[in-house]
Amino acid sequence: MSGIVVVFDFDKTIIDIDSDNWVVDELGATDLFNQLLPTMPWNSMMDKLMEELHLQGKTIEDIKQVLNRVPIHPRIVPAIKAAHALGCDLRIVSDANTFYIETVLSHLGIRECFSEINTNPGFVDDEGKLRILPYHDFLRSPHGCSLCPPNMCKGKVIERIQSTFKNEKDKRIIYLGDGAGDFCPSLKLGKGDYMMPRKDFPVWDLICKNRELVKSEIHEWTNGEDLERILLHLITSLISTEDMKSNIDNTSQLFDCKFETIALGALPKPLYCMVFVCFHPFHDLIDGYMVIIDPIKRLHMLYYLLQKKRDMSSKRLHMLCYLLQKKKRYTIIDIDSDNWVVDELGATDMFNQLLTTMPWNTVMDKMMNELYLQGKSIGDIEDVLKRVPIHPRVVPAIKAAYALGCDLRVLSDANLFYIETILKHLGIRECFSEINTNPGFVDEEGKLRILPYHDFHTFSHGCNLCPPNMCKGKIIERIQTTLENKTIIYLGDGAGDFCPSLKLTKEDYMMPRKDFPVWELICKNGDLVQADVHEWADGEELERVLIQLITTIISMDENVVDNTNQLFDCKFETIGHKVLPKPLYVP
């Protein structure tokens, strides 16, 4: 698990309304609510209301049905699932109640994403009546915070959470909230943390007026689409920083033995790519203004300009859903699966002898026969595949992409048996809708057979860029014929991934692994590739770049959601303005 704790408010953050108001209105108790509101604290009033509704014959099932149809932005659940898939520790700190929150999260299928729910107790008593009690018993033991409502001080909850990871210096908190009650916890966050206030809601207003009190970095959001994009960007940036510190070393391999021939004569004169990296402050001329920018700020500025450019593009009008293509060899796993099996089963010498005599695909089928004759079983092969090396961020990246609603597919020159075995072992087989690869199956004798995707003995695919057993370009063309207004993100490393990169359009994205054969071919022949190219070096970069692309595409595709902003926070009865300094206005 990453060192990131994401804390969500519930009302108007996960769901789009106040859950108390929603239940009251939907059960026809608005008049009674308005009568009771001036007479007692909010929390006590809701407990009294539940008693009155019980006396009127309203059941727990009635309340559940109301909660199950609570309005929620369509990008919230994918954002939560993606954050969980990326290894974050998700928690809730809310002034709603346990019953409401548990019911809604369970209905949405995301209860298991949260490790902890901090809220007012809500439970069904022996009479079948819903009881709602205060988190802090303000009659017996007031929490003493002048910034918070009497029943709950979220700041004290955050302090308690922080105390549990004092020995973990690299823990970071991302806090998302909207109400005035979220201001106190925002003051407890440190310089390494992040506060995500909902724009034009009470906590945002308070932070704007008292900015100097908040130590954490602030990232405002407006709706669910904003929340998803900003949250996942922060998470992937933090993960990237963590992995840079761990200094993971991934050995790159340019030689691609499987790719027997490539007709280089068919390619134009190389177009060389040049990358400049600056390690000291410099001057930039932007729109006629001279700006002094250090290297990090330059990267942020470049990212902003690219985002702005994309936001103005016509892609927004016709990106309706998303297709992700993944290649297995050196992309999902960190080695060549054929070589791994051969080496682990002690057949390297035999493999080297056969390699010069026949095509790779035929060699592997022959190797499986020889291993079978030596007594190696399917179980032995499965055991080898289950311990295949994989970067720790690849599985979370796949789960996050799937959670975000992408259609994930595999396009690989490995074989079906290898891929199915590994994906099932990693618990991500269900993330993929399609696997395009060489057939691999166990025959009646219990022997693994590996056959070519294209039977080159009887029918040639006719592509001089690809190995004889598989033209990935033709597979991409076949997939493209089934798509309408979809964007492809293609990830690959080998020379066999160059042909499909040429089939991608200007609306698509190519993610070649840096310093691997496909990257080198793209660098030398960049004018042939229409897609937007984003390189990556290891699993950590794959995750960061991929999730950033997906959230950017989703952001461009989302229709503008009209969310009525509500600055008045009735639950928040009092706030001790005297303890706050003179407002510091933020333009």
Rosetta blueprint (number, residue, H / E / L):
1 M L
2 S L
3 G L
4 I E
5 V E
6 V E
7 V E
8 F E
9 D L
10 F L
11 D L
12 K L
13 T L
14 I L
15 I L
16 D L
17 I L
18 D L
19 S H
20 D H
21 N H
22 W H
23 V H
24 V H
25 D H
26 E H
27 L L
28 G L
29 A L
30 T H
31 D H
32 L H
33 F H
34 N H
35 Q H
36 L H
37 L H
38 P H
39 T H
40 M L
41 P L
42 W H
43 N H
44 S H
45 M H
46 M H
47 D H
48 K H
49 L H
50 M H
51 E H
52 E H
53 L H
54 H H
55 L H
56 Q L
57 G L
58 K L
59 T L
60 I H
61 E H
62 D H
63 I H
64 K H
65 Q H
66 V H
67 L H
68 N H
69 R L
70 V L
71 P L
72 I L
73 H L
74 P L
75 R L
76 I H
77 V H
78 P H
79 A H
80 I H
81 K H
82 A H
83 A H
84 H H
85 A H
86 L L
87 G L
88 C L
89 D E
90 L E
91 R E
92 I E
93 V E
94 S E
95 D E
96 A E
97 N E
98 T H
99 F H
100 Y H
101 I H
102 E H
103 T H
104 V H
105 L H
106 S H
107 H H
108 L H
109 G L
110 I L
111 R H
112 E H
113 C H
114 F E
115 S E
116 E E
117 I E
118 N E
119 T E
120 N E
121 P L
122 G E
123 F E
124 V E
125 D L
126 D L
127 E L
128 G L
129 K L
130 L E
131 R E
132 I E
133 L L
134 P L
135 Y L
136 H L
137 D L
138 F L
139 L L
140 R L
141 S L
142 P L
143 H L
144 G L
145 C L
146 S L
147 L L
148 C L
149 P L
150 P L
151 N L
152 M L
153 C L
154 K H
155 G H
156 K H
157 V H
158 I H
159 E H
160 R H
161 I H
162 Q H
163 S H
164 T L
165 F L
166 K L
167 N L
168 E L
169 K L
170 D L
171 K L
172 R E
173 I E
174 I E
175 Y E
176 L E
177 G E
178 D L
179 G L
180 A H
181 G H
182 D H
183 F H
184 C H
185 P H
186 S H
187 L H
188 K H
189 L L
190 G L
191 K L
192 G L
193 D L
194 Y E
195 M E
196 M E
197 P E
198 R E
199 K L
200 D L
201 F L
202 P H
203 V H
204 W H
205 D H
206 L H
207 I H
208 C H
209 K H
210 N E
211 R H
212 E H
213 L H
214 V L
215 K L
216 S L
217 E E
218 I E
219 H L
220 E L
221 W E
222 T L
223 N L
224 G H
225 E H
226 D H
227 L H
228 E H
229 R H
230 I H
231 L H
232 L H
233 H H
234 L H
235 I H
236 T H
237 S H
238 L H
239 I H
240 S H
241 T H
242 E H
243 D H
244 M H
245 K H
246 S H
247 N L
248 I L
249 D L
250 N L
251 T L
252 S L
253 Q L
254 L L
255 F L
256 D L
257 C L
258 K L
259 F L
260 E L
261 T L
262 I L
263 A L
264 L H
265 G H
266 A H
267 L L
268 P L
269 K L
270 P L
271 L E
272 Y L
273 C L
274 M L
275 V L
276 F L
277 V L
278 C L
279 F L
280 H L
281 P L
282 F E
283 H E
284 D E
285 L E
286 I E
287 D L
288 G L
289 Y E
290 M E
291 V E
292 I E
293 I E
294 D L
295 P H
296 I H
297 K H
298 R H
299 L H
300 H H
301 M H
302 L H
303 Y H
304 Y H
305 L H
306 L H
307 Q H
308 K H
309 K H
310 R H
311 D H
312 M L
313 S L
314 S L
315 K H
316 R H
317 L H
318 H H
319 M L
320 L L
321 C E
322 Y E
323 L E
324 L E
325 Q E
326 K E
327 K L
328 K H
329 R H
330 Y H
331 T H
332 I H
333 I L
334 D L
335 I L
336 D L
337 S H
338 D H
339 N H
340 W H
341 V H
342 V H
343 D H
344 E H
345 L L
346 G L
347 A L
348 T H
349 D H
350 M H
351 F H
352 N H
353 Q H
354 L H
355 L H
356 T L
357 T L
358 M L
359 P L
360 W H
361 N H
362 T H
363 V H
364 M H
365 D H
366 K H
367 M H
368 M H
369 N H
370 E H
371 L H
372 Y H
373 L H
374 Q L
375 G L
376 K L
377 S L
378 I H
379 G H
380 D H
381 I H
382 E H
383 D H
384 V H
385 L H
386 K H
387 R L
388 V L
389 P L
390 I L
391 H L
392 P L
393 R L
394 V H
395 V H
396 P H
397 A H
398 I H
399 K H
400 A H
401 A H
402 Y H
403 A H
404 L L
405 G L
406 C L
407 D E
408 L E
409 R E
410 V E
411 L E
412 S E
413 D E
414 A E
415 N E
416 L H
417 F H
418 Y H
419 I H
420 E H
421 T H
422 I H
423 L H
424 K H
425 H H
426 L H
427 G L
428 I L
429 R H
430 E H
431 C H
432 F E
433 S E
434 E E
435 I E
436 N E
437 T E
438 N E
439 P L
440 G E
441 F E
442 V E
443 D L
444 E L
445 E L
446 G L
447 K L
448 L E
449 R E
450 I E
451 L L
452 P L
453 Y L
454 H L
455 D L
456 F L
457 H L
458 T L
459 F L
460 S L
461 H L
462 G L
463 C L
464 N L
465 L L
466 C L
467 P L
468 P L
469 N L
470 M L
471 C L
472 K H
473 G H
474 K H
475 I H
476 I H
477 E H
478 R H
479 I H
480 Q H
481 T H
482 T L
483 L L
484 E L
485 N L
486 K E
487 T E
488 I E
489 I E
490 Y E
491 L E
492 G E
493 D L
494 G L
495 A H
496 G H
497 D H
498 F H
499 C H
500 P H
501 S H
502 L H
503 K H
504 L L
505 T L
506 K L
507 E L
508 D L
509 Y E
510 M E
511 M E
512 P E
513 R E
514 K L
515 D L
516 F L
517 P H
518 V H
519 W H
520 E H
521 L H
522 I H
523 C H
524 K H
525 N E
526 G H
527 D H
528 L H
529 V L
530 Q L
531 A L
532 D E
533 V E
534 H L
535 E L
536 W E
537 A L
538 D L
539 G H
540 E H
541 E H
542 L H
543 E H
544 R H
545 V H
546 L H
547 I H
548 Q H
549 L H
550 I H
551 T H
552 T H
553 I H
554 I H
555 S H
556 M H
557 D H
558 E L
559 N L
560 V L
561 V L
562 D L
563 N L
564 T L
565 N L
566 Q L
567 L L
568 F L
569 D L
570 C L
571 K L
572 F L
573 E L
574 T L
575 I L
576 G L
577 H H
578 K H
579 V H
580 L L
581 P L
582 K L
583 P L
584 L E
585 Y L
586 V L
587 P L
